Amino acid sequence: MEQRRYHRVKYSAPGELVHHEIKYRCRLENVSLRGALISADECLMVPLNESCRLTLPLEPGKEPLIITVSVVHCFFSMVGVKFIAFAGDSELRLLELLKRETSEPDKLMQEWESLKKESSVTEEETASIPEAAVAIF
């Protein structure tokens, strides 16, 4: 059963995965708007649901993409991750990368629009939650 909500784009790039100050040299194998498959030449000792920092230096002389990820699948030297948070403009730069690499640009833009709608609904819900009352005695 297919559980992916976003289509993957085959894209290979070197990177670094950091978990509890342990650094792994890794390689991005494929990527979507909200996740990626990462491989390494060594065993990736990262348990399921653990958070890590993924750094991907895509272009020489430019800031790398820095993404907080959570491990959703692991097998020896490969991990599947979902993206939790993006540093700076990393999310927009990821979108630009995917636009250049995808064979399905219309599908990518539909997924992006869906993400933006979801995040605006979540922000509205958060803003409408009333603050707790403070009792003064």
C-alpha positions as CSV (number, residue, x, y, z in Angstrom):
1,M,0.0,0.0,0.0
2,E,1.4,3.4,-1.1
3,Q,1.7,5.7,1.9
4,R,3.6,8.6,0.2
5,R,1.6,11.8,-0.2
6,Y,4.3,13.5,-2.4
7,H,6.0,12.1,-5.4
8,R,9.7,11.5,-5.2
9,V,12.3,12.9,-7.5
10,K,15.5,11.0,-8.1
11,Y,18.3,13.3,-7.1
12,S,21.7,12.3,-5.9
13,A,23.8,14.7,-3.7
14,P,26.3,14.4,-0.9
15,G,25.3,15.5,2.6
16,E,25.7,15.2,6.3
17,L,23.3,13.7,8.8
18,V,23.9,14.6,12.4
19,H,22.2,12.6,15.3
20,H,23.3,13.4,18.9
21,E,26.5,15.0,17.7
22,I,27.4,11.9,15.6
23,K,28.1,13.0,12.0
24,Y,27.4,10.6,9.1
25,R,28.6,11.4,5.6
26,C,25.6,10.5,3.5
27,R,24.1,10.7,0.0
28,L,20.6,11.9,-0.9
29,E,19.1,9.3,-3.2
30,N,15.7,10.8,-3.8
31,V,13.6,13.6,-2.4
32,S,10.1,15.0,-2.2
33,L,8.6,18.1,-0.7
34,R,8.3,16.4,2.7
35,G,10.8,13.6,2.8
36,A,13.9,11.8,1.4
37,L,15.8,8.6,1.1
38,I,19.4,8.8,2.4
39,S,22.2,6.3,2.1
40,A,25.6,6.0,3.6
41,D,28.7,3.8,3.2
42,E,28.5,3.0,6.9
43,C,25.7,1.9,9.2
44,L,23.4,4.7,10.2
45,M,22.7,4.1,13.9
46,V,19.6,6.3,14.1
47,P,16.5,4.8,15.7
48,L,13.0,5.3,14.3
49,N,11.3,8.6,15.2
50,E,14.6,10.2,16.2
51,S,15.3,13.7,15.0
52,C,18.4,14.6,13.1
53,R,19.9,17.5,11.1
54,L,20.4,17.0,7.4
55,T,22.7,19.4,5.6
56,L,22.9,19.4,1.9
57,P,25.5,21.7,0.2
58,L,23.8,21.8,-3.3
59,E,25.9,24.6,-4.9
60,P,29.5,25.6,-4.2
61,G,29.7,29.0,-2.5
62,K,26.0,29.0,-1.5
63,E,24.4,28.2,1.8
64,P,23.5,24.5,2.2
65,L,19.9,23.3,2.7
66,I,19.5,22.6,6.4
67,I,16.5,20.5,7.4
68,T,15.5,18.9,10.6
69,V,14.3,15.4,9.8
70,S,12.7,12.5,11.6
71,V,13.6,8.9,10.7
72,V,10.5,6.9,9.5
73,H,12.3,3.9,8.1
74,C,15.8,2.5,8.6
75,F,17.8,-0.4,7.2
76,F,21.5,-0.6,7.9
77,S,23.0,2.0,5.6
78,M,19.7,3.6,4.4
79,V,17.1,5.8,6.1
80,G,13.9,7.2,5.0
81,V,13.2,10.6,6.6
82,K,10.3,13.0,6.8
83,F,11.0,16.7,7.0
84,I,10.1,18.4,10.2
85,A,11.5,22.0,10.0
86,F,13.5,24.0,7.5
87,A,16.3,26.5,8.4
88,G,16.1,29.9,6.7
89,D,14.9,29.7,3.1
90,S,15.7,26.0,2.7
91,E,12.1,25.0,2.0
92,L,11.8,27.4,-0.9
93,R,15.2,26.4,-2.3
94,L,14.1,22.7,-2.0
95,L,11.0,23.6,-4.1
96,E,13.3,25.3,-6.7
97,L,15.5,22.2,-6.9
98,L,12.5,19.9,-7.3
99,K,11.1,22.2,-10.1
100,R,14.3,21.8,-12.0
101,E,14.5,18.0,-11.5
102,T,10.9,16.7,-11.7
103,S,9.4,15.1,-14.7
104,E,5.9,16.1,-13.2
105,P,6.0,19.9,-12.7
106,D,2.2,20.2,-12.5
107,K,1.9,17.5,-9.9
108,L,4.7,19.2,-7.9
109,M,2.9,22.5,-7.9
110,Q,-0.4,20.9,-6.9
111,E,1.4,19.3,-3.9
112,W,3.0,22.7,-3.0
113,E,-0.3,24.4,-3.1
114,S,-1.9,21.7,-1.0
115,L,1.0,22.1,1.6
116,K,0.5,25.9,1.7
117,K,-3.3,25.5,2.3
118,E,-2.7,23.0,5.1
119,S,-0.2,25.2,6.8
120,S,-2.4,28.3,6.6
121,V,-5.4,26.3,8.1
122,T,-3.1,25.0,10.9
123,E,-1.9,28.6,11.6
124,E,-5.5,29.8,11.7
125,E,-6.5,27.0,14.1
126,T,-3.6,27.8,16.3
127,A,-4.4,31.5,16.3
128,S,-8.1,30.8,17.2
129,I,-7.2,28.7,20.3
130,P,-8.2,30.9,23.3
131,E,-5.6,31.6,25.9
132,A,-6.0,29.9,29.3
133,A,-7.8,32.0,31.9
134,V,-5.6,33.2,34.7
135,A,-7.2,33.1,38.2
136,I,-6.1,35.8,40.6
137,F,-6.6,35.1,44.3
